[in-house]
């Protein structure tokens, strides 16, 4: 994945800092959705995810003057979300729920059009559901690194920034997480021919 900042993000940041309210709303919408999806994947509860997303967006804008516009937004945003999830878990002993249908409703870019091929769409959705059940059985640390890499396509460098760990640790932890996931899948007697794939370079 490239660490280059998309022109649209850079333009939004510049406009927001210049006091453009329309740009602020557009940026809030963009990071709000990203925050909600990640929070939902890490916690499994829609209400909790909404609260975390709202708080994360607020914190993002509170510290926007400190952010370097030459850096990608997502690693910084995901670090905020991840910290909020951790804080909430420590305070309330947050228990995740397997609200898989809520996650699936968010959609994925590679989703099959159900109108074009209903049977293929149903099979793929069932595959995602079973795969996410296996991911939900991982430890918090393994789940978050799988989600950041395979569902949000962050580079090793981006993940290292989110988790505040060295890139070497990212690689070893990701390997361990995938090994654990494979063991969980095999223990359930499942086969997943189309596990999430990395669409960008690994670094």
C-alpha positions in Angstrom: 0.0 0.0 0.0 1.2 3.5 -0.9 1.8 5.9 1.9 1.0 8.8 -0.4 -1.9 10.9 0.7 -4.9 10.8 -1.7 -5.4 14.2 -3.3 -9.0 14.3 -2.1 -8.0 13.8 1.6 -5.3 16.5 1.3 -7.7 18.9 -0.3 -10.3 18.3 2.5 -7.7 18.8 5.2 -6.5 22.1 3.7 -10.1 23.3 3.3 -11.1 22.3 6.8 -8.1 24.1 8.3 -9.1 27.1 6.3 -12.6 27.1 8.0 -14.6 25.5 5.2 -17.7 24.0 6.9 -18.8 22.0 3.8 -15.3 20.4 3.7 -15.5 19.7 7.5 -18.8 17.9 7.0 -17.4 15.9 4.1 -14.4 14.9 6.1 -16.5 14.0 9.2 -18.7 11.8 7.0 -15.7 10.0 5.5 -13.9 9.3 8.8 -17.1 8.6 10.6 -18.0 5.7 8.4 -14.4 4.3 8.5 -14.4 4.7 12.3 -17.7 2.9 12.7 -16.8 -0.1 10.5 -13.5 -0.6 12.4 -15.1 -0.2 15.8 -17.9 -2.6 14.8 -15.3 -5.2 13.6 -13.4 -4.9 16.9 -16.3 -4.9 19.3 -19.2 -6.6 17.4 -21.9 -4.2 18.9 -23.5 -1.6 16.7 -24.5 0.8 19.6 -21.0 0.6 21.1 -19.4 1.0 17.6 -21.5 4.2 17.0 -20.4 5.7 20.4 -16.8 4.9 19.7 -17.0 6.3 16.2 -18.6 9.5 17.3 -16.0 10.0 20.1 -13.2 9.1 17.6 -14.4 11.7 15.1 -14.6 14.3 17.9 -11.0 13.5 19.0 -9.8 13.6 15.4 -11.0 17.1 14.9 -9.8 18.2 18.4 -6.2 17.4 17.4 -6.4 18.2 13.7 -4.0 21.1 14.0 -1.3 18.6 15.1 -1.8 16.3 12.1 0.7 16.3 9.3 -1.3 16.7 6.0 1.5 14.8 4.2 0.6 11.7 6.1 -2.2 9.3 5.3 -5.3 9.8 7.4 -6.3 6.2 8.1 -3.4 5.0 10.3 -3.9 8.0 12.6 -7.7 7.6 12.6 -7.5 3.9 13.3 -5.1 4.5 16.2 -7.7 6.8 17.8 -10.5 4.2 17.2 -8.3 1.3 18.5 -7.4 3.3 21.7 -11.1 4.1 22.3 -12.0 0.4 22.0 -9.2 -0.6 24.4 -10.2 2.1 26.9 -13.8 1.0 26.8 -12.8 -2.6 27.2 -10.7 -1.8 30.3 -13.4 0.2 31.9 -16.4 -1.9 31.2 -15.0 -5.3 30.5 -16.6 -5.0 27.1 -17.9 -8.2 25.8 -18.1 -8.6 22.0 -21.3 -9.9 20.4 -21.4 -11.9 17.2 -23.5 -9.4 15.3 -22.3 -10.6 12.0 -25.3 -9.5 10.0 -24.6 -5.9 11.1 -21.1 -6.2 9.8 -22.1 -7.7 6.5 -24.6 -4.9 5.9 -21.6 -2.5 5.7 -20.7 -4.2 2.4 -17.4 -4.8 0.8 -16.0 -3.3 -2.4 -15.6 -6.8 -4.0 -19.2 -7.9 -3.2 -21.0 -9.9 -5.8 -24.1 -8.3 -7.2 -27.0 -10.4 -5.9 -29.2 -9.5 -8.9 -26.5 -10.7 -11.3 -25.8 -14.0 -9.6 -28.1 -14.7 -6.5 -26.5 -18.1 -5.9 -23.0 -16.9 -5.9 -23.9 -13.9 -3.7 -25.5 -16.2 -1.1 -22.5 -18.6 -1.1 -20.1 -15.7 -0.7 -22.1 -14.1 2.1 -22.2 -17.5 3.9 -18.4 -17.8 3.5 -17.9 -14.4 4.9 -20.1 -15.2 7.9 -18.3 -18.4 8.7 -14.9 -16.7 8.2 -15.9 -13.8 10.5 -17.1 -16.3 13.2 -13.5 -17.8 13.1 -12.0 -14.3 13.3 -14.3 -13.5 16.3 -12.7 -16.4 18.2 -9.2 -14.8 18.0 -7.7 -12.9 20.8 -8.1 -9.1 20.7 -4.5 -8.6 19.5 -4.8 -11.2 16.8 -8.2 -10.0 15.6 -7.2 -6.3 15.3 -4.1 -7.1 13.3 -6.1 -9.4 10.9 -8.8 -6.7 10.5 -6.3 -3.9 9.9 -4.3 -5.8 7.3 -6.9 -7.9 5.5 -10.0 -5.8 5.8 -8.6 -2.3 5.8 -5.5 -3.1 3.7 -3.1 -1.1 5.8 0.7 -1.5 5.1 3.0 -2.9 7.7 4.1 0.6 8.4 0.5 1.8 8.8 -0.3 -1.1 11.2 2.9 -0.4 13.2 1.7 3.2 13.6 -1.8 2.2 14.7 -0.6 -0.4 17.2 2.6 1.5 18.3 4.8 -1.5 17.7 7.9 -2.1 15.4 7.3 -3.3 11.8 9.1 -6.5 12.6 6.6 -7.2 15.4 3.8 -6.5 13.0 5.1 -9.2 10.6 5.6 -11.8 13.4 2.2 -11.0 15.1 0.4 -11.2 11.8 2.0 -14.5 11.0 0.9 -15.8 14.4 -2.6 -14.4 14.0 -3.1 -16.1 10.6 -1.7 -19.4 12.0 -4.1 -19.2 14.9 -7.0 -18.4 12.5 -6.1 -21.4 10.3 -6.1 -23.6 13.4 -9.5 -22.4 14.4 -10.9 -23.0 11.0 -9.5 -26.5 10.7 -10.7 -27.3 14.2 -14.2 -26.5 13.1 -13.8 -28.7 10.0 -14.3 -25.7 7.8 -12.6 -24.8 4.5 -12.3 -21.3 3.2 -11.0 -21.2 -0.3 -11.3 -17.5 -0.6 -9.9 -16.0 2.7 -9.3 -12.2 2.6 -6.5 -11.3 0.3 -4.1 -8.4 0.5 -4.7 -6.1 -2.4 -1.6 -3.9 -1.9 2.1 -4.5 -1.3 3.1 -5.8 2.1 5.2 -2.8 3.2 
